[in-house]
Amino acid sequence: MHKDYGKFCWYELMTTDVPAAERFYASVIGWTTRDSGMEGMNYTLAYVADMQVAGMMGMPEEAEGMPPMWFGYVFTDDIEKTAKEIAANGGKVHRPPQDIPGIGRFAVVADPHGAVFSLFTTDSEGAPLPEMMTPGHVGWNELMAGDLDTDWAFYETTFGWTKDKAVDMSEGGMGIYQTFGASGGLAFGGMMTKPASIPAPPFWGYYFVVNGLDAATARVTEGGGRVLMGPMEVPGGAWIVNCLDPQGAHFSLVSMTR
C-alpha cells in the first residue's frame, strides 16, 4: 500500500474568475501563483516558497450551475477499484477515472449523502505531504456530513480511516465531532452531522494555515470575501474562521495564534 493511501494529497479551486482568485488568496494566505504549462488547459498552480499547494481553474462546461468550490483529492493506489467500491458502498461516481497526461489519474466522486470530493493516483513518489499546521498549506479537512454514523462507515470501509479523538459538542446542540486519520496515523480531519443551521447540502471544507488569524481575517474582508463564522477557539488551542471568497467558494482559515 502506498504511504499516502487514504490521505488528502491535493486541493483545487473551481472558480468563475481565476485571476481574481489568485489575487485574493495571494493576499490572504501569502501564495505565489503561476501557470502550470499544461497543454490545452488553463490551470494555475499556487505555491508556498517552492512547494505546490493547490490548483485553480475556471468552471468547466459540465459544472454549469454549480457554485465555485474547493475540492480535496484523496490518494488511492487503484483508482478504478476505489471508484467501484464508492459506488458499491452507497456513494456516487460523478466523473469516472481519467488521465491527467504525464501526472496521474483522477475521478470526481461523492459520499452517500452527496458530499463531493476527488480521487487521485500516480505512479510517481512525488514530494512528501507537508506536516499538519504548516503555514500556507491545508491544516485540517472537515466533513459536514449528512449523517455522521453512516458516512463514517462509508469512509472507514472505502479508505481504512481510523477514529482519533471524539469531541462531544451536544451541549451546544452540535452532537459528536469525530476526528480521524488514515490506517491509525495522526489525525488530519474531522466530521460531524451537519447542523440544521448551516444552509447547504453536506460538504467537505478545508482549513488553510495562516500566521495570526485576526490579521488574515481582516485581509479576507478587505479583499471582498465574507466571514461566515468566527473567529473561535477550538480544542487544542487553535483558532478558526469560516469564510466565502469573493466568487462564493467556501474556505476556512486556522492559526495557532490570534
N, C-alpha and C positions, 0 to 999 in steps of 0.2 A: 504493500500500500504506500502511495506517495506521502511524504511527510506533511503536505498541506491538505490532504484529503479532508473534506468537510469544513474547511475554513474559508472565510471570505478572503478573496485574493485580489479583487479589483472593484472599482467603483466608477460609475458612468452617469453623466447627466445628459438627459434628452431635454432640449430646451428650444424655445421659439426664437431666441436671439443669442447665438453663441458669443459674438464679440462683447455684448453687454454682460453676459455671464462671466466671461474671462475677467473683465474689469472688476466686477463685483467681488468675486472670490479671491482675486489677487489682493484687493484691499482688505477684505475681512480676514482671510486666512494667511495671506502672505505668499501665495503661489506665484510662480512664473509659468507662462504658457507658451507653447509653440505648436506649429502644425506637425502632425505625425508623419507626413510624407507618404501616407498610404495611397496607393494608386487608385484613382477613380472615386475617392471618398474624402470629404472634408471632415477630418477628425482631429480635434485639438487635444494635446496632452498637457496635463498640469503637473508641475514639479515642485518638490521641496529640495532645495540645493540641486543635486544631480539625480535625485531619485524620483521616478514616476509615481504619482499618487492616484491620478484619476484621468478619465477621458471626458470630453464634451462633444456633443454632436447635435445637429439640427433634428427636429422631429421628422422621422421618416414618414412616407405617404401612408403606410399601413397603420401608423399610430394616430391617424386622424381622429379627433375628438378626445384624445387622451390629454390630460394636463401635463405640463412639464414635470419631470420627476427624476429622482436619483434611483439608480439600480445598483444592487450589490451582486457580485458574482461569487458563487461558491465553487470551490475546486473539486473536481472529481477525476478519478483515474479513467473511468469508462463512461463517457457522456451518453452513449446510446443506451447502455444498461440503466444508468441513473434516470434518464428521461422515461424509460419504460416503467421503472419502479414508481416514479412520481405519479404517472397515470394510474398504475395499479393500486397505489396507496390512497387514491381519492383526490389527487392533485390534477393539474391540467398542463398540457404542453401547448403554449401559445405559438412558439416558433421552434420547429424541430431542429436538431443539431445541424450546424453547417459550418463550413470552413471560414476562418479569417486567414487569408493567404499569408504563409510564412510565419504565422503566430500560433494558431491553435484552432480549436473548435468551440462554439458557444451555442446555447439554446436559451429561450425565454420560457419560463415555467411559472406556475402558481401553486400555492398550497390549497388544501381542501376548502378554505374559506375565501380564496381569491387573492391573497397577498402575493404580489408578483416579485420574482427575483430571477436571476440568471445563473446558468451553469457555465463553467469554463474548464477546458482541459488542454494540455500541451505536453509535448514530449521533452521540451527543454526544462532544465532545472530551474532557470530563472533566478532572480535576486531573492534572498531570504525575505520573508514578510517582516515588516517593522514590528518592534515590540509595542505592546499596548501603551497608549498615552504618549506616543512620540509626536511632538508638535508638528502640525500641518497634515498629519495622517488621520485616518479614521481610528478613534479610540474605543468605540463601542457600537454594536449592531443591535437594534431593538425592534422586536415584532409586537405591534398592536394586533393581537390575534383575534380571530372570530370566536374562538373558544380555546382557552389555554390547554385543557386536558387533551382534546382530540388533536389539536395542532402539534402539541409536544410529541404525541405518539407518532405523528407523521414524520417529523424531523428526526426523531430518535431512530426510527426504522430506516429512513432514507439515508441519513448521513452518519449514524452512530454517535450523535451528540449525547453528551452526558450532563446530568444535572450538577450544578455547583450550589451556591447558597440560594435559599428561597427567602424572600423578604415579604413578611405579612403586612400588607397595607390596607387590610379590611377596615381598620378604624376610620380611615378616610374614604371608605366606600370603594376602594380600588382593587381589593382581592389580593391574590398572591402574585408577586413578581419573581419569576424563576430565572436565575442566571444559569449559563451553560457554557461548556467548552466542547472540544472535539476529542473523542477517544480518551477521556479522562484528563485532558490537558487544561491549562489555565482558562478561566472564563473570558470570553470575548464578546458576550452578548447577553441579552435578557429578553424575556417575553411575558406578556400578561394578557388577559382578556381585555379587549379594547373597551374603555369606559364609554357608556352611552353618551357622555358629554362631548366626546370627540366626533364632530360631524363628518366622518369619512369612512369609507369601507376599510377593512383590515389592510395594514400596510407595514412594510419594513422601513425603518428610519435609521439614519446614520449620523454619528456624532463626530464632528471634526475637532481635533485638539488645538486649542489656542493658548497662548500665554497671557493670562489676565482676561477674565470673562467680561467684566464691565466695559473695558475699552473695545473689545471685539464686538460686543452688543451695540455699542454706540456706532461702530462702523457699519453694522447691518442697517440701522435706520438711516444713517447719513447716506448710504448707498442706494436707498429706495426699497430696502427689504422691510419685513414686518416681524415683530416679536409676537409669538402666539402665547408663550407661557415662560415664566421665569424672569430673572434668574432664581434658581432654587438649589439648595444643597441636597446632595443625595448620599446614601450610605457609602462610607469610605472616604468622605471629606471632599469629593469633587463638587464642582458647581456646573449646572447645565442651563441651557436656554433652548427653546424650540422656536424655529423661525420659518418664514417663507422668503425666498429670494424675489427679486423684482419681477421675474417672469412667472412666479407662482409655485416653484418647486419647494417642497418641504425639506428642510435640513435642520440639524441641531449642532450646537457647539458645546464643548466640555473643557473645563480647565481645573487644575488643582488649586488655582488662586483666583480670587475675585479681581 
